[in-house]
Amino acid sequence: MEQLRQEVESLVIQAAGCHIRITITSGIACGLADSNYEKVIRSADEKLYLGKQRGRNRVIV
């Protein structure tokens, strides 16, 4: 995910004479096959918002 974040950050989109840069923030959580998927998703979502609070453009595991 960190490699993807870096790839997106390095892109420059040109539109209507403007240079646009994009960044992404991701939260990653893992679980076992018998894990409650809602808890895993909630954990990833919490990490996503933690990354945004810490300044965006990052991966939180």
All heavy atoms as TSV, in Angstrom:
chain	resi	resn	atom	element	x	y	z
A	1	MET	N	N	0.827	-1.186	0.000
A	1	MET	CA	C	0.000	0.000	0.000
A	1	MET	C	C	0.870	1.247	0.000
A	1	MET	O	O	0.520	2.230	-0.626
A	1	MET	CB	C	-0.934	-0.057	1.210
A	1	MET	CG	C	-2.082	0.869	1.130
A	1	MET	SD	S	-3.124	0.448	-0.265
A	1	MET	CE	C	-3.845	1.977	-0.635
A	2	GLU	N	N	1.983	1.171	0.706
A	2	GLU	CA	C	2.902	2.323	0.727
A	2	GLU	C	C	3.443	2.615	-0.672
A	2	GLU	O	O	3.560	3.770	-1.077
A	2	GLU	CB	C	4.046	2.076	1.707
A	2	GLU	CG	C	5.068	3.187	1.754
A	2	GLU	CD	C	4.532	4.545	2.185
A	2	GLU	OE1	O	3.488	4.613	2.876
A	2	GLU	OE2	O	5.158	5.555	1.825
A	3	GLN	N	N	3.749	1.567	-1.415
A	3	GLN	CA	C	4.236	1.760	-2.784
A	3	GLN	C	C	3.156	2.425	-3.645
A	3	GLN	O	O	3.451	3.334	-4.426
A	3	GLN	CB	C	4.659	0.431	-3.389
A	3	GLN	CG	C	5.234	0.567	-4.771
A	3	GLN	CD	C	5.684	-0.766	-5.344
A	3	GLN	OE1	O	5.615	-1.806	-4.694
A	3	GLN	NE2	N	6.137	-0.757	-6.575
A	4	LEU	N	N	1.917	1.995	-3.506
A	4	LEU	CA	C	0.814	2.610	-4.251
A	4	LEU	C	C	0.670	4.075	-3.852
A	4	LEU	O	O	0.497	4.949	-4.706
A	4	LEU	CB	C	-0.493	1.860	-3.992
A	4	LEU	CG	C	-1.744	2.461	-4.633
A	4	LEU	CD1	C	-1.630	2.486	-6.149
A	4	LEU	CD2	C	-2.973	1.680	-4.199
A	5	ARG	N	N	0.764	4.380	-2.559
A	5	ARG	CA	C	0.654	5.764	-2.096
A	5	ARG	C	C	1.727	6.629	-2.745
A	5	ARG	O	O	1.458	7.718	-3.238
A	5	ARG	CB	C	0.786	5.824	-0.570
A	5	ARG	CG	C	0.537	7.225	-0.005
A	5	ARG	CD	C	1.146	7.419	1.365
A	5	ARG	NE	N	2.594	7.307	1.381
A	5	ARG	CZ	C	3.450	8.251	0.921
A	5	ARG	NH1	N	2.998	9.371	0.394
A	5	ARG	NH2	N	4.747	8.058	0.983
A	6	GLN	N	N	2.950	6.111	-2.808
A	6	GLN	CA	C	4.046	6.855	-3.416
A	6	GLN	C	C	3.830	7.054	-4.917
A	6	GLN	O	O	4.123	8.126	-5.458
A	6	GLN	CB	C	5.368	6.139	-3.158
A	6	GLN	CG	C	5.795	6.196	-1.717
A	6	GLN	CD	C	7.039	5.358	-1.441
A	6	GLN	OE1	O	7.667	4.821	-2.359
A	6	GLN	NE2	N	7.396	5.230	-0.180
A	7	GLU	N	N	3.313	6.028	-5.582
A	7	GLU	CA	C	3.047	6.129	-7.023
A	7	GLU	C	C	1.991	7.201	-7.303
A	7	GLU	O	O	2.143	8.015	-8.222
A	7	GLU	CB	C	2.584	4.783	-7.588
A	7	GLU	CG	C	3.651	3.717	-7.621
A	7	GLU	CD	C	4.699	3.973	-8.690
A	7	GLU	OE1	O	4.386	4.561	-9.739
A	7	GLU	OE2	O	5.858	3.559	-8.462
A	8	VAL	N	N	0.923	7.201	-6.521
A	8	VAL	CA	C	-0.134	8.198	-6.704
A	8	VAL	C	C	0.410	9.592	-6.423
A	8	VAL	O	O	0.147	10.543	-7.167
A	8	VAL	CB	C	-1.356	7.883	-5.805
A	8	VAL	CG1	C	-2.337	9.036	-5.782
A	8	VAL	CG2	C	-2.036	6.606	-6.269
A	9	GLU	N	N	1.194	9.728	-5.367
A	9	GLU	CA	C	1.762	11.028	-5.008
A	9	GLU	C	C	2.646	11.592	-6.112
A	9	GLU	O	O	2.710	12.805	-6.315
A	9	GLU	CB	C	2.567	10.883	-3.715
A	9	GLU	CG	C	3.185	12.179	-3.224
A	9	GLU	CD	C	4.012	11.969	-1.973
A	9	GLU	OE1	O	4.676	10.917	-1.838
A	9	GLU	OE2	O	3.996	12.872	-1.128
A	10	SER	N	N	3.327	10.723	-6.851
A	10	SER	CA	C	4.247	11.182	-7.894
A	10	SER	C	C	3.535	11.582	-9.194
A	10	SER	O	O	4.148	12.198	-10.064
A	10	SER	CB	C	5.296	10.105	-8.183
A	10	SER	OG	O	4.714	9.008	-8.855
A	11	LEU	N	N	2.270	11.252	-9.321
A	11	LEU	CA	C	1.527	11.600	-10.535
A	11	LEU	C	C	1.222	13.095	-10.590
A	11	LEU	O	O	0.934	13.717	-9.577
A	11	LEU	CB	C	0.199	10.849	-10.584
A	11	LEU	CG	C	0.254	9.341	-10.722
A	11	LEU	CD1	C	-1.153	8.762	-10.609
A	11	LEU	CD2	C	0.880	8.953	-12.041
A	12	VAL	N	N	1.284	13.638	-11.785
A	12	VAL	CA	C	0.842	15.009	-12.016
A	12	VAL	C	C	-0.171	14.957	-13.144
A	12	VAL	O	O	0.126	14.493	-14.240
A	12	VAL	CB	C	2.014	15.938	-12.399
A	12	VAL	CG1	C	1.497	17.337	-12.691
A	12	VAL	CG2	C	3.064	15.965	-11.310
A	13	ILE	N	N	-1.375	15.402	-12.859
A	13	ILE	CA	C	-2.451	15.401	-13.851
A	13	ILE	C	C	-2.561	16.814	-14.409
A	13	ILE	O	O	-2.619	17.779	-13.651
A	13	ILE	CB	C	-3.776	14.958	-13.207
A	13	ILE	CG1	C	-3.627	13.537	-12.652
A	13	ILE	CG2	C	-4.925	15.061	-14.201
A	13	ILE	CD1	C	-4.757	13.093	-11.761
A	14	GLN	N	N	-2.587	16.892	-15.721
A	14	GLN	CA	C	-2.730	18.197	-16.356
A	14	GLN	C	C	-4.133	18.298	-16.932
A	14	GLN	O	O	-4.554	17.461	-17.719
A	14	GLN	CB	C	-1.686	18.370	-17.438
A	14	GLN	CG	C	-0.281	18.390	-16.876
A	14	GLN	CD	C	0.765	18.608	-17.950
A	14	GLN	OE1	O	0.459	18.904	-19.094
A	14	GLN	NE2	N	2.025	18.472	-17.564
A	15	ALA	N	N	-4.847	19.337	-16.510
A	15	ALA	CA	C	-6.203	19.559	-16.995
A	15	ALA	C	C	-6.475	21.055	-17.036
A	15	ALA	O	O	-6.218	21.764	-16.057
A	15	ALA	CB	C	-7.216	18.868	-16.088
A	16	ALA	N	N	-6.964	21.512	-18.146
A	16	ALA	CA	C	-7.330	22.924	-18.325
A	16	ALA	C	C	-6.182	23.856	-17.935
A	16	ALA	O	O	-6.388	24.891	-17.309
A	16	ALA	CB	C	-8.585	23.243	-17.527
A	17	GLY	N	N	-4.958	23.465	-18.287
A	17	GLY	CA	C	-3.803	24.298	-17.998
A	17	GLY	C	C	-3.331	24.264	-16.555
A	17	GLY	O	O	-2.441	25.017	-16.178
A	18	CYS	N	N	-3.908	23.410	-15.748
A	18	CYS	CA	C	-3.525	23.300	-14.337
A	18	CYS	C	C	-2.769	22.001	-14.100
A	18	CYS	O	O	-2.999	21.006	-14.772
A	18	CYS	CB	C	-4.762	23.308	-13.441
A	18	CYS	SG	S	-5.684	24.833	-13.514
A	19	HIS	N	N	-1.888	22.022	-13.134
A	19	HIS	CA	C	-1.185	20.814	-12.696
A	19	HIS	C	C	-1.827	20.382	-11.382
A	19	HIS	O	O	-1.828	21.139	-10.414
A	19	HIS	CB	C	0.302	21.085	-12.491
A	19	HIS	CG	C	0.994	21.453	-13.752
A	19	HIS	ND1	N	1.853	20.593	-14.399
A	19	HIS	CD2	C	0.965	22.563	-14.517
A	19	HIS	CE1	C	2.310	21.163	-15.492
A	19	HIS	NE2	N	1.787	22.375	-15.584
A	20	ILE	N	N	-2.365	19.179	-11.366
A	20	ILE	CA	C	-3.095	18.676	-10.204
A	20	ILE	C	C	-2.314	17.513	-9.603
A	20	ILE	O	O	-1.906	16.594	-10.304
A	20	ILE	CB	C	-4.510	18.209	-10.599
A	20	ILE	CG1	C	-5.277	19.372	-11.229
A	20	ILE	CG2	C	-5.251	17.641	-9.392
A	20	ILE	CD1	C	-6.560	18.958	-11.915
A	21	ARG	N	N	-2.117	17.564	-8.300
A	21	ARG	CA	C	-1.469	16.473	-7.580
A	21	ARG	C	C	-2.494	15.827	-6.658
A	21	ARG	O	O	-3.334	16.504	-6.084
A	21	ARG	CB	C	-0.285	16.971	-6.765
A	21	ARG	CG	C	0.828	17.472	-7.634
A	21	ARG	CD	C	2.093	17.668	-6.819
A	21	ARG	NE	N	3.213	17.927	-7.700
A	21	ARG	CZ	C	4.030	16.999	-8.174
A	21	ARG	NH1	N	3.868	15.740	-7.858
A	21	ARG	NH2	N	5.027	17.318	-8.958
A	22	ILE	N	N	-2.399	14.509	-6.530
A	22	ILE	CA	C	-3.337	13.747	-5.711
A	22	ILE	C	C	-2.541	12.954	-4.683
A	22	ILE	O	O	-1.458	12.448	-4.979
A	22	ILE	CB	C	-4.161	12.781	-6.586
A	22	ILE	CG1	C	-4.985	13.561	-7.595
A	22	ILE	CG2	C	-5.054	11.893	-5.728
A	22	ILE	CD1	C	-5.670	12.705	-8.624
A	23	THR	N	N	-3.091	12.847	-3.485
A	23	THR	CA	C	-2.500	11.986	-2.465
A	23	THR	C	C	-3.593	11.072	-1.918
A	23	THR	O	O	-4.783	11.344	-2.087
A	23	THR	CB	C	-1.885	12.798	-1.309
A	23	THR	OG1	O	-2.908	13.567	-0.676
A	23	THR	CG2	C	-0.777	13.716	-1.801
A	24	ILE	N	N	-3.171	9.989	-1.272
A	24	ILE	CA	C	-4.131	9.078	-0.661
A	24	ILE	C	C	-3.710	8.757	0.768
A	24	ILE	O	O	-2.526	8.779	1.102
A	24	ILE	CB	C	-4.310	7.767	-1.460
A	24	ILE	CG1	C	-2.986	7.013	-1.601
A	24	ILE	CG2	C	-4.918	8.032	-2.815
A	24	ILE	CD1	C	-3.121	5.651	-2.263
A	25	THR	N	N	-4.687	8.493	1.583
A	25	THR	CA	C	-4.480	8.021	2.945
A	25	THR	C	C	-5.226	6.709	3.074
A	25	THR	O	O	-6.349	6.592	2.605
A	25	THR	CB	C	-5.014	9.041	3.969
A	25	THR	OG1	O	-4.331	10.279	3.775
A	25	THR	CG2	C	-4.812	8.571	5.393
A	26	SER	N	N	-4.588	5.705	3.689
A	26	SER	CA	C	-5.236	4.401	3.843
A	26	SER	C	C	-5.093	3.889	5.258
A	26	SER	O	O	-4.083	4.112	5.910
A	26	SER	CB	C	-4.666	3.333	2.940
A	26	SER	OG	O	-3.869	3.771	1.953
A	27	GLY	N	N	-6.104	3.173	5.679
A	27	GLY	CA	C	-6.064	2.455	6.940
A	27	GLY	C	C	-6.131	0.967	6.633
A	27	GLY	O	O	-6.977	0.529	5.853
A	28	ILE	N	N	-5.231	0.198	7.225
A	28	ILE	CA	C	-5.163	-1.233	6.934
A	28	ILE	C	C	-5.350	-2.019	8.222
A	28	ILE	O	O	-4.721	-1.727	9.241
A	28	ILE	CB	C	-3.816	-1.594	6.295
A	28	ILE	CG1	C	-3.654	-0.846	4.974
A	28	ILE	CG2	C	-3.699	-3.098	6.098
A	28	ILE	CD1	C	-2.312	-1.022	4.335
A	29	ALA	N	N	-6.213	-2.998	8.163
A	29	ALA	CA	C	-6.429	-3.907	9.290
A	29	ALA	C	C	-6.509	-5.317	8.723
A	29	ALA	O	O	-6.860	-5.510	7.567
A	29	ALA	CB	C	-7.717	-3.561	10.025
A	30	CYS	N	N	-6.164	-6.286	9.525
A	30	CYS	CA	C	-6.253	-7.666	9.058
A	30	CYS	C	C	-6.995	-8.506	10.087
A	30	CYS	O	O	-7.120	-8.138	11.244
A	30	CYS	CB	C	-4.871	-8.243	8.766
A	30	CYS	SG	S	-3.802	-8.285	10.190
A	31	GLY	N	N	-7.491	-9.614	9.619
A	31	GLY	CA	C	-8.203	-10.534	10.483
A	31	GLY	C	C	-8.019	-11.949	9.968
A	31	GLY	O	O	-7.538	-12.160	8.854
A	32	LEU	N	N	-8.400	-12.882	10.758
A	32	LEU	CA	C	-8.324	-14.291	10.371
A	32	LEU	C	C	-9.604	-14.684	9.641
A	32	LEU	O	O	-10.581	-13.928	9.628
A	32	LEU	CB	C	-8.124	-15.155	11.612
A	32	LEU	CG	C	-6.876	-14.824	12.428
A	32	LEU	CD1	C	-6.861	-15.607	13.729
A	32	LEU	CD2	C	-5.620	-15.083	11.615
A	33	ALA	N	N	-9.608	-15.846	9.077
A	33	ALA	CA	C	-10.767	-16.313	8.312
A	33	ALA	C	C	-12.048	-16.294	9.149
A	33	ALA	O	O	-13.130	-16.027	8.630
A	33	ALA	CB	C	-10.515	-17.711	7.764
A	34	ASP	N	N	-11.926	-16.538	10.442
A	34	ASP	CA	C	-13.121	-16.562	11.283
A	34	ASP	C	C	-13.353	-15.235	12.018
A	34	ASP	O	O	-14.169	-15.158	12.925
A	34	ASP	CB	C	-13.043	-17.714	12.293
A	34	ASP	CG	C	-11.868	-17.597	13.246
A	34	ASP	OD1	O	-10.944	-16.795	12.964
A	34	ASP	OD2	O	-11.861	-18.310	14.260
A	35	SER	N	N	-12.633	-14.173	11.614
A	35	SER	CA	C	-12.792	-12.864	12.249
A	35	SER	C	C	-14.139	-12.248	11.887
A	35	SER	O	O	-14.692	-12.502	10.819
A	35	SER	CB	C	-11.682	-11.915	11.795
A	35	SER	OG	O	-10.430	-12.356	12.229
A	36	ASN	N	N	-14.616	-11.421	12.777
A	36	ASN	CA	C	-15.820	-10.640	12.506
A	36	ASN	C	C	-15.434	-9.540	11.513
A	36	ASN	O	O	-14.713	-8.609	11.858
A	36	ASN	CB	C	-16.346	-10.051	13.813
A	36	ASN	CG	C	-17.586	-9.208	13.635
A	36	ASN	OD1	O	-17.723	-8.496	12.654
A	36	ASN	ND2	N	-18.468	-9.284	14.604
A	37	TYR	N	N	-15.896	-9.640	10.273
A	37	TYR	CA	C	-15.475	-8.711	9.237
A	37	TYR	C	C	-15.871	-7.276	9.553
A	37	TYR	O	O	-15.185	-6.334	9.178
A	37	TYR	CB	C	-15.994	-9.144	7.859
A	37	TYR	CG	C	-17.469	-8.942	7.649
A	37	TYR	CD1	C	-17.938	-7.768	7.098
A	37	TYR	CD2	C	-18.399	-9.920	8.001
A	37	TYR	CE1	C	-19.297	-7.563	6.903
A	37	TYR	CE2	C	-19.739	-9.731	7.811
A	37	TYR	CZ	C	-20.189	-8.549	7.260
A	37	TYR	OH	O	-21.525	-8.347	7.070
A	38	GLU	N	N	-16.966	-7.082	10.270
A	38	GLU	CA	C	-17.374	-5.718	10.619
A	38	GLU	C	C	-16.351	-5.060	11.547
A	38	GLU	O	O	-16.054	-3.873	11.413
A	38	GLU	CB	C	-18.758	-5.719	11.258
A	38	GLU	CG	C	-19.856	-6.065	10.262
A	38	GLU	CD	C	-21.221	-6.216	10.899
A	38	GLU	OE1	O	-21.297	-6.370	12.143
A	38	GLU	OE2	O	-22.207	-6.180	10.147
A	39	LYS	N	N	-15.776	-5.833	12.467
A	39	LYS	CA	C	-14.746	-5.303	13.365
A	39	LYS	C	C	-13.478	-4.975	12.595
A	39	LYS	O	O	-12.819	-3.974	12.868
A	39	LYS	CB	C	-14.441	-6.304	14.485
A	39	LYS	CG	C	-15.522	-6.393	15.523
A	39	LYS	CD	C	-15.132	-7.355	16.637
A	39	LYS	CE	C	-16.236	-7.468	17.675
A	39	LYS	NZ	N	-15.870	-8.396	18.760
A	40	VAL	N	N	-13.140	-5.812	11.630
A	40	VAL	CA	C	-11.943	-5.574	10.828
A	40	VAL	C	C	-12.133	-4.308	9.999
A	40	VAL	O	O	-11.239	-3.446	9.941
A	40	VAL	CB	C	-11.622	-6.786	9.928
A	40	VAL	CG1	C	-10.450	-6.488	9.005
A	40	VAL	CG2	C	-11.331	-8.020	10.777
A	41	ILE	N	N	-13.271	-4.149	9.381
A	41	ILE	CA	C	-13.554	-2.944	8.589
A	41	ILE	C	C	-13.562	-1.716	9.480
A	41	ILE	O	O	-13.011	-0.664	9.138
A	41	ILE	CB	C	-14.879	-3.096	7.814
A	41	ILE	CG1	C	-14.720	-4.163	6.729
A	41	ILE	CG2	C	-15.317	-1.756	7.219
A	41	ILE	CD1	C	-16.006	-4.561	6.055
A	42	ARG	N	N	-14.163	-1.804	10.652
A	42	ARG	CA	C	-14.199	-0.683	11.591
A	42	ARG	C	C	-12.775	-0.291	12.002
A	42	ARG	O	O	-12.435	0.885	12.072
A	42	ARG	CB	C	-15.036	-1.035	12.817
A	42	ARG	CG	C	-15.268	0.119	13.746
A	42	ARG	CD	C	-16.215	-0.161	14.906
A	42	ARG	NE	N	-16.448	-1.565	15.208
A	42	ARG	CZ	C	-17.587	-2.221	14.962
A	42	ARG	NH1	N	-18.608	-1.607	14.415
A	42	ARG	NH2	N	-17.722	-3.493	15.276
A	43	SER	N	N	-11.922	-1.289	12.240
A	43	SER	CA	C	-10.533	-1.020	12.602
A	43	SER	C	C	-9.801	-0.300	11.466
A	43	SER	O	O	-9.067	0.665	11.701
A	43	SER	CB	C	-9.820	-2.324	12.945
A	43	SER	OG	O	-8.477	-2.092	13.238
A	44	ALA	N	N	-9.983	-0.752	10.245
A	44	ALA	CA	C	-9.350	-0.102	9.094
A	44	ALA	C	C	-9.862	1.326	8.949
A	44	ALA	O	O	-9.091	2.253	8.661
A	44	ALA	CB	C	-9.624	-0.897	7.824
A	45	ASP	N	N	-11.142	1.531	9.154
A	45	ASP	CA	C	-11.741	2.865	9.050
A	45	ASP	C	C	-11.168	3.794	10.122
A	45	ASP	O	O	-10.842	4.954	9.839
A	45	ASP	CB	C	-13.257	2.754	9.183
A	45	ASP	CG	C	-13.973	4.009	8.756
A	45	ASP	OD1	O	-13.666	4.529	7.660
A	45	ASP	OD2	O	-14.847	4.475	9.517
A	46	GLU	N	N	-11.011	3.295	11.336
A	46	GLU	CA	C	-10.425	4.101	12.415
A	46	GLU	C	C	-8.994	4.498	12.071
A	46	GLU	O	O	-8.575	5.636	12.307
A	46	GLU	CB	C	-10.460	3.327	13.730
A	46	GLU	CG	C	-11.852	3.176	14.308
A	46	GLU	CD	C	-11.927	2.197	15.468
A	46	GLU	OE1	O	-10.889	1.587	15.826
A	46	GLU	OE2	O	-13.033	2.038	16.023
A	47	LYS	N	N	-8.249	3.585	11.479
A	47	LYS	CA	C	-6.873	3.874	11.088
A	47	LYS	C	C	-6.826	4.885	9.949
A	47	LYS	O	O	-5.946	5.744	9.911
A	47	LYS	CB	C	-6.147	2.587	10.729
A	47	LYS	CG	C	-5.930	1.724	11.961
A	47	LYS	CD	C	-5.385	0.378	11.622
A	47	LYS	CE	C	-5.269	-0.432	12.921
A	47	LYS	NZ	N	-4.801	-1.771	12.702
A	48	LEU	N	N	-7.772	4.794	9.033
A	48	LEU	CA	C	-7.858	5.768	7.951
A	48	LEU	C	C	-8.020	7.174	8.518
A	48	LEU	O	O	-7.300	8.098	8.147
A	48	LEU	CB	C	-9.036	5.433	7.028
A	48	LEU	CG	C	-9.453	6.525	6.047
A	48	LEU	CD1	C	-8.378	6.768	5.013
A	48	LEU	CD2	C	-10.770	6.155	5.397
A	49	TYR	N	N	-8.949	7.351	9.437
A	49	TYR	CA	C	-9.184	8.677	10.009
A	49	TYR	C	C	-8.022	9.135	10.878
A	49	TYR	O	O	-7.714	10.328	10.938
A	49	TYR	CB	C	-10.523	8.717	10.749
A	49	TYR	CG	C	-11.654	8.794	9.752
A	49	TYR	CD1	C	-12.368	7.672	9.375
A	49	TYR	CD2	C	-11.959	10.005	9.131
A	49	TYR	CE1	C	-13.367	7.734	8.422
A	49	TYR	CE2	C	-12.956	10.084	8.173
A	49	TYR	CZ	C	-13.659	8.948	7.827
A	49	TYR	OH	O	-14.630	9.025	6.872
A	50	LEU	N	N	-7.321	8.214	11.515
A	50	LEU	CA	C	-6.120	8.557	12.268
A	50	LEU	C	C	-5.061	9.120	11.314
A	50	LEU	O	O	-4.411	10.126	11.611
A	50	LEU	CB	C	-5.582	7.327	13.004
A	50	LEU	CG	C	-4.313	7.540	13.818
A	50	LEU	CD1	C	-4.540	8.565	14.922
A	50	LEU	CD2	C	-3.860	6.206	14.404
A	51	GLY	N	N	-4.911	8.494	10.160
A	51	GLY	CA	C	-3.972	8.993	9.159
A	51	GLY	C	C	-4.339	10.380	8.684
A	51	GLY	O	O	-3.470	11.239	8.491
A	52	LYS	N	N	-5.618	10.644	8.495
A	52	LYS	CA	C	-6.060	11.975	8.080
A	52	LYS	C	C	-5.781	13.001	9.177
A	52	LYS	O	O	-5.360	14.121	8.903
A	52	LYS	CB	C	-7.538	11.954	7.724
A	52	LYS	CG	C	-7.817	11.218	6.417
A	52	LYS	CD	C	-9.300	11.175	6.130
A	52	LYS	CE	C	-9.566	10.456	4.837
A	52	LYS	NZ	N	-9.527	11.312	3.666
A	53	GLN	N	N	-5.987	12.616	10.428
A	53	GLN	CA	C	-5.705	13.526	11.543
A	53	GLN	C	C	-4.212	13.836	11.656
A	53	GLN	O	O	-3.836	14.916	12.079
A	53	GLN	CB	C	-6.183	12.921	12.866
A	53	GLN	CG	C	-7.683	12.858	13.001
A	53	GLN	CD	C	-8.119	12.079	14.240
A	53	GLN	OE1	O	-7.292	11.527	14.967
A	53	GLN	NE2	N	-9.417	12.025	14.461
A	54	ARG	N	N	-3.389	12.894	11.269
A	54	ARG	CA	C	-1.936	13.061	11.365
A	54	ARG	C	C	-1.349	13.791	10.168
A	54	ARG	O	O	-0.137	13.866	10.022
A	54	ARG	CB	C	-1.249	11.714	11.534
A	54	ARG	CG	C	-1.534	11.087	12.872
A	54	ARG	CD	C	-0.786	9.802	13.037
A	54	ARG	NE	N	-1.017	9.218	14.356
A	54	ARG	CZ	C	-0.570	8.046	14.735
A	54	ARG	NH1	N	0.141	7.312	13.901
A	54	ARG	NH2	N	-0.822	7.591	15.939
A	55	GLY	N	N	-2.174	14.275	9.276
A	55	GLY	CA	C	-1.665	15.089	8.184
A	55	GLY	C	C	-1.916	14.551	6.795
A	55	GLY	O	O	-1.439	15.110	5.826
A	56	ARG	N	N	-2.605	13.460	6.662
A	56	ARG	CA	C	-2.937	12.878	5.358
A	56	ARG	C	C	-1.719	12.337	4.625
A	56	ARG	O	O	-0.607	12.418	5.114
A	56	ARG	CB	C	-3.706	13.874	4.495
A	56	ARG	CG	C	-4.997	14.310	5.170
A	56	ARG	CD	C	-5.748	15.292	4.301
A	56	ARG	NE	N	-7.006	15.617	4.936
A	56	ARG	CZ	C	-8.171	15.579	4.325
A	56	ARG	NH1	N	-8.246	15.253	3.069
A	56	ARG	NH2	N	-9.267	15.878	4.973
A	57	ASN	N	N	-1.978	11.753	3.461
A	57	ASN	CA	C	-0.946	11.190	2.593
A	57	ASN	C	C	-0.056	10.196	3.329
A	57	ASN	O	O	1.159	10.302	3.360
A	57	ASN	CB	C	-0.100	12.304	1.963
A	57	ASN	CG	C	0.753	11.780	0.826
A	57	ASN	OD1	O	0.395	10.820	0.153
A	57	ASN	ND2	N	1.884	12.400	0.607
A	58	ARG	N	N	-0.696	9.197	3.917
A	58	ARG	CA	C	0.051	8.175	4.667
A	58	ARG	C	C	-0.726	6.880	4.754
A	58	ARG	O	O	-1.914	6.849	4.467
A	58	ARG	CB	C	0.416	8.679	6.063
A	58	ARG	CG	C	-0.769	9.051	6.902
A	58	ARG	CD	C	-0.392	9.812	8.167
A	58	ARG	NE	N	0.107	11.111	7.815
A	58	ARG	CZ	C	1.217	11.659	8.324
A	58	ARG	NH1	N	1.915	11.034	9.230
A	58	ARG	NH2	N	1.623	12.825	7.945
A	59	VAL	N	N	-0.037	5.849	5.165
A	59	VAL	CA	C	-0.640	4.515	5.367
A	59	VAL	C	C	-0.501	4.190	6.850
A	59	VAL	O	O	0.595	4.267	7.402
A	59	VAL	CB	C	0.077	3.442	4.521
A	59	VAL	CG1	C	-0.489	2.066	4.805
A	59	VAL	CG2	C	-0.012	3.774	3.029
A	60	ILE	N	N	-1.606	3.833	7.483
A	60	ILE	CA	C	-1.602	3.449	8.888
A	60	ILE	C	C	-2.023	1.988	8.972
A	60	ILE	O	O	-3.074	1.603	8.459
A	60	ILE	CB	C	-2.590	4.310	9.720
A	60	ILE	CG1	C	-2.310	5.804	9.562
A	60	ILE	CG2	C	-2.568	3.874	11.182
A	60	ILE	CD1	C	-1.041	6.280	10.188
A	61	VAL	N	N	-1.165	1.172	9.590
A	61	VAL	CA	C	-1.434	-0.253	9.726
A	61	VAL	C	C	-1.744	-0.564	11.176
A	61	VAL	O	O	-1.117	-0.083	12.078
A	61	VAL	CB	C	-0.214	-1.085	9.268
A	61	VAL	CG1	C	-0.495	-2.577	9.410
A	61	VAL	CG2	C	0.145	-0.742	7.844
